Amino acid sequence: MSDLPLIQADRAVPSPAATTTSTGGRGRRLRLLSRTDRVVITLMVLVPLLLVVALVWLPAVATVALSGTDWDGIGPLSEIEWVGGRNYSDVVNIYPPFVPAVQNNLLWLAALFVVATPFGMFLAVLLDKEIRGSRFYQTALYLPVVLSLALIGFVWQLIYSRDQGLLNAVLGGDTDWYGDPNVNIWAVLIAAGWRHVGYIMLLYLAGLKGVDPSLREAAAVDGASETSTFFRVVFPVMRPINIIVLVVTVIESLRAFDLVWVINKGRNGLELLSALVTQNVVGEASRIGFGSALATIMLVVSLVFITIYLATVMREDRR
Amino acid sequence: MSASTMTREPAADAPAKRRAPLRPARVALHLFLGAVAIGWLFPIIWAVLTSLRSYDYTAANGYASLGGWTFDNYVTAWQTAEFGKHFLNSVWITVPAVLLTLFLASCVAFVIARFSWKLNIVLLGLFTAANLLPQQALLIPLFRLFTEVPLPEFMSDSELLYDSYWGLILVNVAFQCGFCVFVLSNYMKALPRDLYEAAMVDGASVWRQYWQVTMPLCRPALAALATLEVTWIYNEFFWATVLMRSGDKFPVTSSLNNLRGEFFTDNNLVSAGSVLVAIPTLAIFFLLQKQFVRGLTLGASKG
């Protein structure tokens, strides 16, 4: 054992009992790392980090920076003009789809938050009991979660299509569910909710299973009914999960894109911020600065909730 | 003494007693859940039913009818939309992306879990947040980046990151890494530290600790994550649509649009195509359901 590169000569072999995992112990170990080790560790962190920084964080910063410019995306970077907040005032004042898009995003959030998420939580509570067939119900509910949202748009098209859809065939009307701006956002929200409920149910069910059963037993011994047991004992204990569910709901509503894009590219009643950004890049006119202003708005809102999420999750970690 | 044992027995009986008087409520529960489950399955069942019917029949008799069963839609969809080629494209993108994601994420997770440096929180935050950002918001710079960065010809026949498999692979890896880092670091932190003690006594380098000690123990988490990631990357639609231009390199999700006609859409054909696209994820889901669920719950709570 004398030629081990890792263990210094003056230190005895650490006995298994010495796994006092105090930071002192771990800090000392740093000196035990050989040069190769340090290179390896650096690479192990740096390569993924570079990839994520280059493809996610740098673009995020660039988006914010570009939002203050007047660039059409074609010329070289040196020809960009700085226009400050003009793009933002344009977005708010002279861009017709902006207000409907914000409304739709808020509507999406509200629908998910008020209807889909509570329903998912409710189903999770129901399925938390040991009942037969629970597996079948769970499977049926989160089957939509494995389908891509674009696919869900197509599947619901079979129901919503004006001429060939099931809904009109059964109800006998001829509403263009996907095309009529008065109803299409609701039609799409139902399809989105269909998927969201299963996702939330799964998360919440996992959280419920982690609740200490003795709490429930204690409540039962005290004679509490099931509803009051849930609201007074289980729900407060699930606070971290509740926050995660809330944040997931918000993030999912901000990310809504695929569904409206396959239907009509986000126009005519289905405007969404994410679709607007994409239209401004991929569409006919390429207004980079302007699109970046929209994108920055999305980023800022997301980051608020992402921070909440991280704070919750890290705090749980340290407990 | 006897009084306390007497009070304890009713409590022990309570779960058993609770089932009997709830019988009518149980029935109601099953009816409700059953109705919800059937309602939930309905759109998919309808898609499958529609895909098995010929368009002529349904055009003549409407959809709320029976009859006109045929497999033709599947054959036509497969050929018209060239599903064989697009499925292969999906494989070319998904498999390397998943492998690379898991490898890179496990590297970072290992360092975070194994060493407790102050930087770890920042790292974890950077990776996890990257996973949650709305992708459309990052489109503009990424698009420009992709059209500028050259790639050697053997990696991309467009000689750019844009319109190349590698481009899609890398962007998927970048976005999915965060979730895997989060889950794996939590999982690895729960491993006993004695293992590393023993490994270091044996003179194992950090790499060997990672590869031979930690990774084999992470197999459950890796399996769960692999299941999730295959599903998510296979289903990925946005980047596949905007960062790929040549139609014949599209993965299967973005090629579904090909089934829609310019002025008219044969919904039966579209439903056959949709079912075809859904089959791999459904298959994975049914075969690996436990992994799928475990992956999501590991990511949501601390598992």
Interface residues (C-beta under 8 A of the other chain):
Chain A: M1 L4 P5 L6 I7 V13 P14 P16 T19 T21 T23 R26 R29 L30 L32 L33 S34 T36 D37 V40 I41 M44 V45 V47 P48 L49 L51 V52 V53 A54 L55 V56 W57 L58 P59 A60 A62 T63 L66 G73 L123 L126 L127 K129 I131 G133 F136 Y137 T139 A140 L141 L143 P144 V146 L147 S148 L149 A150 L151 F154 V155 W156 Q157 L158 I159 S161 Q164 G165 L166 A169 V170 W194 V197 G198 L202 L203 A206 G207 G210 E217 A220 V221 P240 I241 I244 I251 L254 R255 F257 D258 W261 V262 L273 S274 A275 V277 T278 V281 V282 I288 G291 S292 A295 T296 M298 L299 S302 L303 I306 Y309 L310 V313 M314 E316 D317
Chain B: A11 A14 R18 R26 L29 H30 F32 L33 G34 V36 A37 I38 W40 L41 P43 I44 W46 A47 T50 T58 G62 Y63 A64 L104 A105 C107 V108 F110 V111 F115 S116 I121 L123 L124 G125 L126 F127 T128 A129 A130 L132 L133 P134 Q135 Q136 A137 L138 L139 I140 P141 L142 F143 R144 L145 L170 V171 V173 A174 F175 C177 G178 V181 F182 N186 R193 D194 E197 A198 M200 V201 G203 S205 V206 W207 Y210 T231 Y234 N235 E236 F237 F238 T241 V242 T253 S254 L256 N257 T265 N267 V270 S271 G273 S274 V277 A278 T281 L282 I284 F285 Q289 F292 V293 L296 T297 A300 S301 K302
